[in-house]
Amino acid sequence: MRTALRTALVTVALVGTATASVVSAHAAAPSAPAGSSACVAATTIPSVFGGMKVRLVSSADNGASATLLDAKGHAVATVNQSKPTDLADGLKITGVLAAKPVFGQRSQGGTTPWQSTPFPALSADCTLHGTLSRTLRLDARTTVQIFKVSADHHQARVFRDGKLVRFLDAHSRAGAALFGNRTLVLDPVGGTVSWTGAETAVSPRLGRYKLANGAIVKLVKHNGVYGAQLTTSHGTFSVAYAKGRPVVLQDNVTLVVLAADGTVSNHIYGKSVQKAPVYLGV
């Protein structure tokens, strides 16, 4: 599977439809940040309790959540995938991990009817509308459900300790997720590769990083969005920006993932142990 994924990713990168395309070592200035927006939608509605409000958030990574806020905006109670029903505070979510969750609230218990409000909708690429292809177990705590939308479009959900923690969408280009010390990459045809312990620290510094095989990754930031530029023996790739979701850069044996928070993770094919990038400076 790793060989198939590597071949698929290299093919996509070389034809220029992936998150990075090969250009000369003396490339022109990078274009403006590009990439999919974060798979999160939110709205605030009035609460059935006078003077209070409820913040509704739809997240492909974490499912639906609703937070009851007092008049000063302080959180009073929250329902989410860990606790979808709170009878004491009159809150509940129906279909917390479904494509179209519904929020319910009421001010009295017993037979009092629930007032229902749909959560804000996510875009089509942020919801699972394919068929379950297979389930992977990455470790004792982590499983991955992979869904086939079409022959060249796959999606995945990562569950850790039974809770949804990440969502991946691979359509024309690879999707990726970083969680804990693990990185997972999903290609459009459903291939996967994962590794641990090869990412930069939290709050990474801008500048150049050296990978275990000598490749260089330059971390940049433009208009608040992190971007990465990969340089290998084949030349320099254009900058790929992680706007809302991770992006993948690939060249031969080098696989790099850039998260929206600037974290850089890498996988070198053929290496039994993956090592974190080494900072070289600006």
Backbone as CSV, one residue per row, in Angstrom:
resi,resn,N_x,N_y,N_z,CA_x,CA_y,CA_z,C_x,C_y,C_z
1,MET,0.820,-1.203,0.000,0.000,0.000,0.000,0.856,1.256,0.000
2,ARG,1.965,1.242,0.748,2.825,2.408,0.779,3.445,2.662,-0.588
3,THR,3.831,1.556,-1.297,4.401,1.720,-2.626,3.378,2.322,-3.566
4,ALA,2.138,1.825,-3.486,1.084,2.361,-4.336,0.837,3.828,-4.046
5,LEU,0.809,4.192,-2.764,0.590,5.586,-2.392,1.706,6.458,-2.908
6,ARG,2.962,6.007,-2.733,4.099,6.790,-3.196,4.007,7.022,-4.691
7,THR,3.691,5.967,-5.466,3.577,6.105,-6.914,2.470,7.071,-7.282
8,ALA,1.330,6.935,-6.618,0.193,7.808,-6.918,0.509,9.257,-6.613
9,LEU,1.136,9.523,-5.464,1.443,10.893,-5.080,2.472,11.507,-6.011
10,VAL,3.499,10.743,-6.389,4.510,11.271,-7.296,3.890,11.607,-8.640
11,THR,3.011,10.722,-9.138,2.354,10.974,-10.415,1.548,12.252,-10.368
12,VAL,0.785,12.428,-9.283,-0.017,13.640,-9.137,0.863,14.877,-9.077
13,ALA,1.956,14.813,-8.314,2.830,15.971,-8.161,3.470,16.365,-9.476
14,LEU,3.916,15.383,-10.268,4.636,15.701,-11.490,3.737,16.250,-12.584
15,VAL,2.427,15.941,-12.533,1.550,16.518,-13.544,1.010,17.871,-13.103
16,GLY,1.358,18.277,-11.885,1.060,19.633,-11.443,-0.308,19.837,-10.843
17,THR,-0.999,18.767,-10.458,-2.326,18.944,-9.888,-2.352,18.753,-8.387
18,ALA,-1.203,18.467,-7.805,-1.158,18.311,-6.349,-0.959,19.658,-5.690
19,THR,-0.713,19.638,-4.380,-0.559,20.889,-3.653,0.735,21.598,-4.007
20,ALA,1.661,20.901,-4.633,2.900,21.538,-5.072,3.272,20.986,-6.431
21,SER,3.768,21.839,-7.338,4.200,21.386,-8.649,5.652,21.758,-8.847
22,VAL,6.400,20.915,-9.582,7.822,21.142,-9.746,8.086,22.360,-10.620
23,VAL,8.988,23.217,-10.156,9.396,24.394,-10.913,10.911,24.471,-10.840
24,SER,11.491,25.435,-11.510,12.942,25.547,-11.495,13.425,26.028,-10.136
25,ALA,14.722,25.851,-9.899,15.301,26.259,-8.615,15.242,27.758,-8.433
26,HIS,15.073,28.490,-9.495,14.987,29.951,-9.410,13.568,30.385,-9.749
27,ALA,12.636,29.889,-8.981,11.234,30.171,-9.257,10.896,31.617,-8.968
28,ALA,9.841,32.053,-9.616,9.347,33.414,-9.377,8.717,33.463,-7.997
29,ALA,8.362,34.660,-7.569,7.761,34.829,-6.244,6.503,33.978,-6.139
30,PRO,6.239,33.364,-4.990,5.078,32.500,-4.843,3.789,33.268,-5.008
31,SER,2.791,32.560,-5.482,1.482,33.183,-5.658,0.821,33.356,-4.307
32,ALA,-0.332,33.984,-4.320,-1.064,34.209,-3.077,-1.472,32.877,-2.478
33,PRO,-1.683,32.833,-1.169,-2.052,31.588,-0.532,-3.264,30.953,-1.178
34,ALA,-3.195,29.633,-1.313,-4.309,28.890,-1.883,-4.551,27.662,-1.043
35,GLY,-5.744,27.077,-1.187,-6.036,25.857,-0.438,-7.464,25.872,0.057
36,SER,-7.914,24.742,0.527,-9.289,24.649,0.986,-9.461,25.363,2.310
37,SER,-10.646,25.901,2.521,-10.921,26.555,3.790,-11.148,25.490,4.848
38,ALA,-11.027,25.878,6.088,-11.216,24.929,7.183,-12.641,24.387,7.160
39,CYS,-12.782,23.110,7.470,-14.101,22.480,7.477,-14.798,22.749,8.802
40,VAL,-15.093,24.005,9.041,-15.774,24.433,10.261,-16.797,25.501,9.902
41,ALA,-17.992,25.394,10.459,-19.022,26.412,10.255,-19.665,26.694,11.611
42,ALA,-19.959,27.958,11.884,-20.501,28.320,13.195,-21.559,29.403,13.072
43,THR,-22.452,29.413,14.035,-23.471,30.453,14.115,-23.929,30.568,15.563
44,THR,-24.523,31.700,15.912,-25.029,31.926,17.266,-26.522,32.185,17.197
45,ILE,-27.275,31.512,18.043,-28.732,31.650,18.057,-29.201,32.038,19.461
46,PRO,-30.405,32.587,19.586,-30.931,32.903,20.920,-31.201,31.629,21.720
47,SER,-31.006,31.699,23.004,-31.319,30.588,23.885,-32.765,30.689,24.347
48,VAL,-33.354,29.562,24.719,-34.706,29.588,25.274,-34.697,30.207,26.663
49,PHE,-33.504,30.327,27.250,-33.360,31.037,28.519,-33.121,32.515,28.193
50,GLY,-33.965,33.395,28.666,-33.876,34.801,28.342,-32.515,35.413,28.639
51,GLY,-31.999,36.227,27.693,-30.741,36.913,27.882,-29.512,36.068,27.588
52,MET,-29.700,34.825,27.183,-28.578,33.936,26.889,-28.580,33.554,25.405
53,LYS,-27.456,33.021,24.951,-27.326,32.600,23.563,-26.680,31.217,23.504
54,VAL,-26.719,30.620,22.305,-26.089,29.323,22.089,-25.214,29.413,20.848
55,ARG,-23.967,28.990,20.998,-23.018,28.973,19.884,-23.002,27.573,19.294
56,LEU,-23.403,27.457,18.020,-23.422,26.170,17.330,-22.216,26.076,16.402
57,VAL,-21.482,24.981,16.502,-20.290,24.788,15.673,-20.347,23.422,15.006
58,SER,-20.232,23.416,13.678,-20.090,22.170,12.928,-18.624,22.021,12.556
59,SER,-18.033,20.880,12.850,-16.623,20.646,12.559,-16.434,19.256,11.974
60,ALA,-15.797,19.185,10.812,-15.517,17.880,10.213,-14.547,17.087,11.075
61,ASP,-13.688,17.773,11.807,-12.702,17.102,12.652,-13.271,16.591,13.955
62,ASN,-14.246,17.302,14.529,-14.714,16.975,15.880,-16.214,16.752,16.006
63,GLY,-16.949,16.868,14.919,-18.391,16.731,14.996,-19.052,18.019,15.457
64,ALA,-20.321,17.929,15.795,-21.080,19.112,16.201,-20.913,19.384,17.689
65,SER,-20.963,20.686,18.048,-20.931,21.077,19.458,-21.791,22.319,19.634
66,ALA,-22.385,22.435,20.810,-23.218,23.590,21.142,-22.860,24.076,22.535
67,THR,-22.652,25.387,22.676,-22.253,25.959,23.965,-23.253,27.021,24.387
68,LEU,-23.796,26.855,25.559,-24.717,27.837,26.139,-23.900,28.961,26.752
69,LEU,-24.180,30.203,26.347,-23.430,31.369,26.805,-24.328,32.299,27.619
70,ASP,-23.785,32.837,28.709,-24.566,33.790,29.493,-24.503,35.177,28.858
71,ALA,-25.084,36.172,29.514,-25.176,37.510,28.946,-23.814,38.142,28.689
72,LYS,-22.784,37.674,29.413,-21.436,38.211,29.229,-20.596,37.371,28.261
73,GLY,-21.198,36.347,27.698,-20.481,35.510,26.748,-19.699,34.381,27.372
74,HIS,-19.890,34.147,28.660,-19.187,33.068,29.337,-19.919,31.742,29.129
75,ALA,-19.162,30.669,28.944,-19.743,29.350,28.724,-20.396,28.831,30.001
76,VAL,-21.620,28.369,29.864,-22.363,27.820,30.989,-22.415,26.293,30.900
77,ALA,-22.625,25.787,29.693,-22.703,24.341,29.479,-22.405,24.049,28.017
78,THR,-21.923,22.829,27.745,-21.577,22.435,26.385,-22.009,21.001,26.127
79,VAL,-22.531,20.765,24.937,-22.808,19.405,24.483,-21.997,19.168,23.208
80,ASN,-21.435,17.967,23.085,-20.621,17.608,21.929,-20.594,16.088,21.828
81,GLN,-19.632,15.529,21.058,-19.623,14.079,20.886,-19.339,13.333,22.185
82,SER,-18.645,13.983,23.146,-18.380,13.349,24.432,-19.625,13.310,25.308
83,LYS,-20.479,14.329,25.151,-21.705,14.428,25.945,-22.776,15.078,25.076
84,PRO,-23.464,14.291,24.233,-24.441,14.883,23.305,-25.748,15.337,23.950
85,THR,-25.998,14.931,25.199,-27.240,15.320,25.862,-26.961,15.830,27.268
86,ASP,-27.532,16.987,27.594,-27.420,17.574,28.927,-28.834,17.958,29.367
87,LEU,-29.521,17.035,30.015,-30.905,17.275,30.416,-31.019,18.378,31.457
88,ALA,-30.014,18.499,32.323,-30.066,19.502,33.383,-30.096,20.916,32.813
89,ASP,-29.399,21.133,31.706,-29.356,22.464,31.102,-30.223,22.575,29.851
90,GLY,-30.969,21.525,29.549,-31.892,21.572,28.420,-31.209,21.652,27.068
91,LEU,-30.123,20.868,26.878,-29.386,20.892,25.621,-29.210,19.471,25.098
92,LYS,-29.279,19.303,23.767,-28.960,18.000,23.187,-28.636,18.168,21.702
93,ILE,-27.887,17.202,21.186,-27.562,17.165,19.761,-27.993,15.813,19.222
94,THR,-28.761,15.842,18.161,-29.157,14.621,17.471,-28.259,14.457,16.247
95,GLY,-27.562,13.303,16.155,-26.646,13.079,15.042,-25.385,13.894,15.170
96,VAL,-24.725,13.808,16.322,-23.564,14.659,16.607,-22.440,14.452,15.590
97,LEU,-22.316,13.249,15.004,-21.299,12.993,13.986,-21.908,12.800,12.602
98,ALA,-23.178,13.116,12.459,-23.854,12.967,11.177,-23.557,14.161,10.270
99,ALA,-23.906,14.022,8.998,-23.680,15.107,8.045,-24.586,16.307,8.331
100,LYS,-25.761,16.043,8.929,-26.714,17.116,9.209,-27.213,17.028,10.653
101,PRO,-26.375,17.382,11.620,-26.793,17.324,13.025,-27.846,18.380,13.340
102,VAL,-28.626,18.104,14.379,-29.696,19.027,14.798,-29.537,19.325,16.286
103,PHE,-29.624,20.606,16.629,-29.527,21.040,18.023,-30.919,21.167,18.615
104,GLY,-31.079,20.670,19.858,-32.344,20.786,20.556,-32.154,21.488,21.888
105,GLN,-33.111,22.348,22.250,-33.042,23.037,23.540,-34.447,23.218,24.103
106,ARG,-34.514,23.265,25.436,-35.783,23.524,26.107,-35.492,24.081,27.492
107,SER,-36.439,24.840,28.031,-36.245,25.501,29.326,-36.860,24.720,30.478
108,GLN,-37.650,23.698,30.157,-38.287,22.880,31.185,-38.079,21.410,30.848
109,GLY,-38.110,20.543,31.867,-37.946,19.120,31.647,-39.269,18.428,31.391
110,GLY,-39.309,17.151,31.721,-40.545,16.396,31.566,-40.956,16.229,30.111
111,THR,-42.230,16.562,29.847,-42.777,16.402,28.498,-42.652,17.671,27.651
112,THR,-41.945,18.672,28.162,-41.775,19.915,27.391,-41.108,19.601,26.055
113,PRO,-41.673,20.063,24.934,-41.085,19.759,23.625,-39.751,20.462,23.418
114,TRP,-38.895,19.841,22.610,-37.602,20.414,22.277,-37.753,21.376,21.095
115,GLN,-37.055,22.478,21.179,-36.989,23.429,20.055,-35.775,23.055,19.211
116,SER,-35.987,22.704,17.962,-34.916,22.180,17.110,-34.362,23.220,16.148
117,THR,-33.026,23.196,15.980,-32.333,24.091,15.046,-31.241,23.308,14.325
118,PRO,-31.243,23.290,12.982,-30.173,22.595,12.258,-28.835,23.300,12.474
119,PHE,-27.767,22.539,12.560,-26.434,23.134,12.633,-26.065,23.723,11.278
120,PRO,-25.177,24.726,11.257,-24.741,25.283,9.968,-24.100,24.198,9.113
121,ALA,-24.410,24.205,7.826,-23.955,23.145,6.932,-22.496,23.327,6.525
122,LEU,-21.804,22.211,6.359,-20.452,22.212,5.823,-20.515,21.983,4.320
123,SER,-19.424,22.312,3.630,-19.388,22.101,2.188,-19.375,20.611,1.882
124,ALA,-19.619,20.249,0.628,-19.713,18.846,0.228,-18.433,18.087,0.521
125,ASP,-17.277,18.726,0.358,-16.004,18.054,0.602,-15.692,17.916,2.084
126,CYS,-16.550,18.456,2.930,-16.326,18.369,4.370,-17.301,17.411,5.048
127,THR,-18.052,16.664,4.251,-18.988,15.700,4.819,-18.802,14.361,4.126
128,LEU,-19.057,13.296,4.843,-18.904,11.966,4.282,-20.156,11.579,3.501
129,HIS,-20.009,11.402,2.200,-21.148,10.995,1.394,-20.784,9.801,0.510
130,GLY,-19.720,9.075,0.883,-19.325,7.889,0.150,-19.715,6.629,0.906
131,THR,-19.172,5.506,0.476,-19.433,4.235,1.138,-18.175,3.792,1.887
132,LEU,-18.368,3.151,3.030,-17.239,2.709,3.826,-16.445,1.657,3.056
133,SER,-15.165,1.947,2.835,-14.296,1.057,2.077,-13.577,0.074,2.989
134,ARG,-12.972,0.588,4.051,-12.272,-0.279,4.999,-11.992,0.499,6.281
135,THR,-11.605,-0.227,7.301,-11.239,0.367,8.582,-9.829,-0.078,8.941
136,LEU,-8.976,0.873,9.289,-7.601,0.587,9.668,-7.421,0.803,11.166
137,ARG,-6.574,0.003,11.783,-6.184,0.235,13.179,-4.724,0.645,13.184
138,LEU,-4.473,1.936,13.519,-3.108,2.444,13.519,-2.351,2.051,14.776
139,ASP,-3.064,2.025,15.913,-2.481,1.580,17.175,-3.624,1.233,18.109
140,ALA,-3.296,0.957,19.356,-4.314,0.510,20.307,-5.400,1.558,20.532
141,ARG,-5.081,2.827,20.300,-6.032,3.907,20.560,-6.679,4.469,19.305
142,THR,-6.112,4.196,18.134,-6.492,4.927,16.934,-6.971,4.027,15.808
143,THR,-8.161,4.341,15.280,-8.691,3.649,14.114,-9.062,4.683,13.053
144,VAL,-9.069,4.238,11.797,-9.384,5.115,10.676,-10.442,4.453,9.804
145,GLN,-11.518,5.175,9.533,-12.531,4.722,8.591,-12.294,5.415,7.255
146,ILE,-12.159,4.637,6.188,-11.903,5.191,4.859,-13.145,4.994,3.995
147,PHE,-13.595,6.086,3.374,-14.803,6.082,2.572,-14.477,6.363,1.106
148,LYS,-15.111,5.641,0.204,-14.945,5.849,-1.226,-16.110,6.675,-1.759
149,VAL,-15.790,7.871,-2.253,-16.800,8.731,-2.866,-16.879,8.410,-4.352
150,SER,-15.709,8.279,-4.981,-15.606,7.869,-6.380,-14.228,7.239,-6.555
151,ALA,-13.907,6.824,-7.778,-12.635,6.137,-8.011,-11.438,6.991,-7.623
152,ASP,-11.530,8.320,-7.816,-10.408,9.215,-7.488,-10.773,10.216,-6.406
153,HIS,-11.661,9.815,-5.502,-12.062,10.686,-4.396,-12.358,9.819,-3.174
154,HIS,-11.499,9.949,-2.162,-11.694,9.218,-0.913,-11.657,10.170,0.278
155,GLN,-12.329,9.788,1.334,-12.332,10.558,2.568,-12.055,9.617,3.735
156,ALA,-11.645,10.173,4.855,-11.357,9.339,6.022,-11.680,10.080,7.305
157,ARG,-12.057,9.322,8.305,-12.268,9.839,9.650,-11.346,9.097,10.597
158,VAL,-10.667,9.861,11.447,-9.745,9.289,12.426,-10.407,9.338,13.800
159,PHE,-10.463,8.198,14.464,-11.036,8.106,15.803,-9.945,7.715,16.785
160,ARG,-9.864,8.439,17.885,-8.915,8.122,18.939,-9.681,7.942,20.238
161,ASP,-9.500,6.795,20.855,-10.263,6.440,22.054,-11.759,6.571,21.806
162,GLY,-12.165,6.217,20.584,-13.581,6.227,20.232,-14.142,7.572,19.831
163,LYS,-13.342,8.632,19.859,-13.817,9.967,19.523,-13.228,10.438,18.195
164,LEU,-14.052,11.091,17.391,-13.579,11.651,16.136,-12.594,12.777,16.415
165,VAL,-11.389,12.693,15.802,-10.371,13.713,16.047,-9.874,14.385,14.765
166,ARG,-10.042,13.733,13.615,-9.601,14.341,12.364,-10.430,13.828,11.197
167,PHE,-10.508,14.689,10.163,-11.198,14.364,8.923,-10.246,14.633,7.766
168,LEU,-10.192,13.739,6.795,-9.342,13.916,5.621,-10.187,13.834,4.360
169,ASP,-9.882,14.699,3.396,-10.534,14.655,2.092,-9.460,14.627,1.020
170,ALA,-9.487,13.618,0.170,-8.507,13.484,-0.907,-9.244,13.435,-2.236
171,HIS,-9.262,14.564,-2.917,-9.953,14.687,-4.200,-9.029,15.438,-5.151
172,SER,-8.452,14.744,-6.114,-7.469,15.282,-7.059,-6.108,15.517,-6.415
173,ARG,-6.065,15.657,-5.105,-4.803,15.801,-4.392,-4.917,15.092,-3.047
174,ALA,-3.786,14.793,-2.460,-3.779,14.034,-1.212,-4.320,14.864,-0.051
175,GLY,-4.906,14.179,0.931,-5.329,14.804,2.175,-4.447,14.310,3.303
176,ALA,-4.358,15.071,4.381,-3.478,14.688,5.487,-4.054,15.163,6.808
177,ALA,-3.572,14.553,7.892,-3.970,14.942,9.241,-2.817,14.695,10.187
178,LEU,-2.651,15.584,11.160,-1.678,15.422,12.229,-2.439,15.382,13.546
179,PHE,-2.157,14.383,14.368,-2.823,14.260,15.662,-1.881,13.544,16.609
180,GLY,-1.699,14.119,17.790,-0.697,13.595,18.704,0.665,13.695,18.042
181,ASN,1.419,12.596,18.021,2.712,12.600,17.336,2.640,11.816,16.024
182,ARG,1.438,11.600,15.518,1.241,10.798,14.314,0.766,11.657,13.145
183,THR,1.228,11.288,11.952,0.787,11.922,10.717,0.185,10.859,9.813
184,LEU,-0.923,11.186,9.154,-1.590,10.272,8.244,-1.836,10.981,6.920
185,VAL,-1.517,10.306,5.812,-1.763,10.844,4.471,-2.672,9.877,3.729
186,LEU,-3.676,10.437,3.060,-4.629,9.669,2.261,-4.573,10.176,0.830
187,ASP,-4.404,9.262,-0.154,-4.370,9.705,-1.542,-5.751,9.573,-2.178
188,PRO,-5.988,10.192,-3.329,-7.324,10.193,-3.940,-7.887,8.811,-4.241
189,VAL,-7.015,7.807,-4.462,-7.505,6.469,-4.783,-7.599,5.576,-3.548
190,GLY,-7.413,6.148,-2.360,-7.636,5.428,-1.116,-6.416,4.857,-0.443
191,GLY,-5.214,5.059,-1.000,-4.000,4.580,-0.356,-3.628,5.432,0.843
192,THR,-2.987,4.823,1.828,-2.609,5.559,3.037,-1.166,5.269,3.420
193,VAL,-0.564,6.212,4.124,0.717,6.006,4.780,0.694,6.823,6.064
194,SER,1.243,6.280,7.139,1.279,7.006,8.404,2.620,6.789,9.073
195,TRP,2.986,7.731,9.937,4.252,7.633,10.661,4.152,8.430,11.944
196,THR,5.138,8.256,12.821,5.139,8.950,14.100,6.486,9.628,14.336
197,GLY,6.453,10.690,15.149,7.666,11.309,15.656,8.570,11.961,14.641
198,ALA,8.027,12.599,13.620,8.882,13.251,12.623,8.383,14.643,12.289
199,GLU,7.889,15.356,13.320,7.348,16.690,13.082,8.104,17.734,13.890
200,THR,7.970,18.992,13.467,8.588,20.093,14.187,7.835,20.338,15.487
201,ALA,8.426,21.119,16.360,7.802,21.430,17.641,6.649,22.411,17.457
202,VAL,5.883,22.589,18.513,4.799,23.561,18.502,5.375,24.964,18.298
203,SER,4.609,25.841,17.645,5.058,27.210,17.338,6.391,27.186,16.588
204,PRO,6.427,26.555,15.413,7.679,26.435,14.663,8.204,27.787,14.200
205,ARG,9.517,27.869,14.066,10.149,29.096,13.576,10.151,29.110,12.054
206,LEU,9.964,30.298,11.495,10.046,30.436,10.047,11.488,30.255,9.616
207,GLY,11.683,29.731,8.425,13.034,29.525,7.923,13.195,28.167,7.289
208,ARG,14.446,27.703,7.180,14.765,26.471,6.470,14.962,25.293,7.433
209,TYR,14.470,24.136,7.013,14.607,22.897,7.775,15.215,21.828,6.874
210,LYS,16.124,21.038,7.431,16.765,19.960,6.683,16.149,18.634,7.083
211,LEU,15.801,17.815,6.075,15.247,16.504,6.327,16.351,15.454,6.344
212,ALA,16.027,14.247,6.774,17.031,13.201,6.956,17.744,12.815,5.668
213,ASN,17.108,13.020,4.509,17.736,12.665,3.237,18.385,13.859,2.550
214,GLY,18.495,14.988,3.254,19.142,16.172,2.706,18.207,17.161,2.044
215,ALA,16.954,16.798,1.841,15.991,17.729,1.259,15.768,18.902,2.216
216,ILE,15.380,20.045,1.653,15.171,21.256,2.446,13.714,21.696,2.346
217,VAL,13.142,22.043,3.488,11.801,22.616,3.541,11.912,24.023,4.109
218,LYS,11.388,24.992,3.378,11.386,26.371,3.851,9.987,26.724,4.331
219,LEU,9.892,27.109,5.599,8.603,27.474,6.183,8.426,28.983,6.098
220,VAL,7.312,29.420,5.496,7.029,30.842,5.328,5.637,31.135,5.875
221,LYS,5.304,32.411,5.921,3.980,32.819,6.376,3.558,34.057,5.606
222,HIS,2.348,34.039,5.062,1.856,35.164,4.260,0.402,35.426,4.624
223,ASN,0.104,36.653,5.037,-1.256,37.030,5.433,-1.818,36.080,6.490
224,GLY,-0.956,35.665,7.413,-1.385,34.815,8.514,-1.495,33.342,8.180
225,VAL,-1.147,32.948,6.953,-1.259,31.555,6.523,0.138,30.964,6.321
226,TYR,0.392,29.794,6.914,1.695,29.137,6.762,1.803,28.485,5.387
227,GLY,3.027,28.528,4.851,3.318,27.863,3.595,4.648,27.148,3.687
228,ALA,4.846,26.145,2.829,6.091,25.383,2.823,6.585,25.224,1.391
229,GLN,7.894,25.296,1.222,8.525,25.121,-0.093,9.558,24.009,0.017
230,LEU,9.422,22.997,-0.812,10.299,21.829,-0.779,11.366,21.920,-1.865
231,THR,12.622,21.673,-1.488,13.732,21.626,-2.438,14.414,20.267,-2.323
232,THR,14.516,19.562,-3.441,15.178,18.268,-3.494,16.186,18.287,-4.645
233,SER,16.770,17.138,-4.948,17.720,17.041,-6.053,17.068,17.305,-7.401
234,HIS,15.739,17.291,-7.438,15.019,17.536,-8.689,14.677,19.009,-8.874
235,GLY,15.002,19.854,-7.908,14.703,21.272,-8.014,13.869,21.763,-6.851
236,THR,13.245,22.900,-7.045,12.450,23.524,-5.990,10.977,23.549,-6.371
237,PHE,10.146,23.116,-5.438,8.703,23.123,-5.653,8.147,24.513,-5.325
238,SER,6.992,24.810,-5.888,6.326,26.061,-5.538,5.813,25.983,-4.106
239,VAL,5.540,27.120,-3.495,5.062,27.169,-2.115,3.638,26.618,-2.044
240,ALA,3.397,25.752,-1.089,2.058,25.229,-0.823,1.588,25.805,0.503
241,TYR,0.397,26.391,0.510,-0.131,27.030,1.715,-1.195,26.157,2.379
242,ALA,-1.121,26.064,3.701,-2.076,25.273,4.477,-3.153,26.201,5.019
243,LYS,-4.105,26.509,4.183,-5.187,27.411,4.578,-6.334,26.595,5.150
244,GLY,-6.331,26.466,6.443,-7.413,25.756,7.110,-7.175,24.273,7.288
245,ARG,-6.557,23.608,6.309,-6.305,22.182,6.404,-4.890,21.878,5.963
246,PRO,-4.311,20.745,6.394,-2.946,20.398,5.987,-2.818,20.220,4.481
247,VAL,-1.610,20.454,3.971,-1.308,20.212,2.567,-0.121,19.263,2.484
248,VAL,0.002,18.585,1.334,1.024,17.567,1.134,1.949,17.971,-0.007
249,LEU,3.262,17.854,0.218,4.269,18.047,-0.814,4.997,16.724,-0.987
250,GLN,5.253,16.327,-2.237,5.846,15.017,-2.501,6.825,15.110,-3.659
251,ASP,7.980,14.471,-3.492,8.927,14.325,-4.592,9.731,13.054,-4.370
252,ASN,9.516,12.063,-5.203,10.235,10.797,-5.125,10.113,10.179,-3.736
253,VAL,11.190,10.105,-2.967,11.135,9.433,-1.667,10.746,10.370,-0.528
254,THR,10.532,11.645,-0.821,10.280,12.651,0.214,8.801,13.009,0.267
255,LEU,8.218,12.874,1.446,6.818,13.217,1.664,6.746,14.191,2.831
256,VAL,6.170,15.366,2.589,6.106,16.416,3.607,4.665,16.854,3.800
257,VAL,4.267,17.021,5.053,2.931,17.514,5.388,3.076,18.799,6.188
258,LEU,2.369,19.826,5.773,2.335,21.109,6.494,0.947,21.305,7.065
259,ALA,0.855,21.470,8.393,-0.425,21.706,9.050,-0.745,23.197,9.067
260,ALA,-2.007,23.510,9.314,-2.435,24.904,9.321,-1.764,25.716,10.416
261,ASP,-1.290,25.055,11.491,-0.619,25.772,12.576,0.884,25.915,12.339
262,GLY,1.367,25.499,11.150,2.778,25.642,10.819,3.625,24.427,11.119
263,THR,3.055,23.405,11.742,3.817,22.191,12.019,4.197,21.501,10.713
264,VAL,5.451,21.081,10.603,5.939,20.364,9.430,6.294,18.945,9.841
265,SER,5.745,17.961,9.134,6.040,16.559,9.383,6.546,15.941,8.091
266,ASN,7.467,14.989,8.188,8.024,14.404,6.963,8.212,12.905,7.083
267,HIS,8.157,12.249,5.925,8.375,10.813,5.848,9.333,10.555,4.686
268,ILE,10.402,9.836,4.958,11.365,9.469,3.927,11.190,7.982,3.648
269,TYR,10.769,7.636,2.443,10.583,6.232,2.096,11.923,5.500,2.166
270,GLY,11.881,4.295,2.717,13.095,3.492,2.838,13.781,3.645,4.177
271,LYS,13.367,4.621,4.978,13.947,4.822,6.310,13.119,4.064,7.340
272,SER,13.779,3.234,8.144,13.051,2.465,9.156,12.601,3.347,10.314
273,VAL,13.341,4.420,10.571,12.994,5.360,11.637,12.895,6.760,11.035
274,GLN,11.781,7.421,11.274,11.586,8.767,10.756,12.098,9.796,11.768
275,LYS,12.771,10.842,11.270,13.351,11.862,12.142,12.736,13.227,11.858
276,ALA,12.623,14.033,12.907,12.046,15.361,12.769,12.982,16.267,11.955
277,PRO,12.420,17.241,11.233,13.251,18.190,10.488,14.168,18.965,11.422
278,VAL,15.358,19.280,10.946,16.347,20.035,11.732,16.370,21.482,11.258
279,TYR,16.200,22.407,12.202,16.157,23.828,11.841,17.531,24.339,11.459
280,LEU,17.612,25.020,10.319,18.886,25.555,9.830,18.976,27.064,9.989
281,GLY,17.876,27.729,10.218,17.871,29.179,10.308,17.151,29.793,9.127
282,VAL,17.114,31.105,9.098,16.427,31.792,8.014,17.276,31.830,6.759
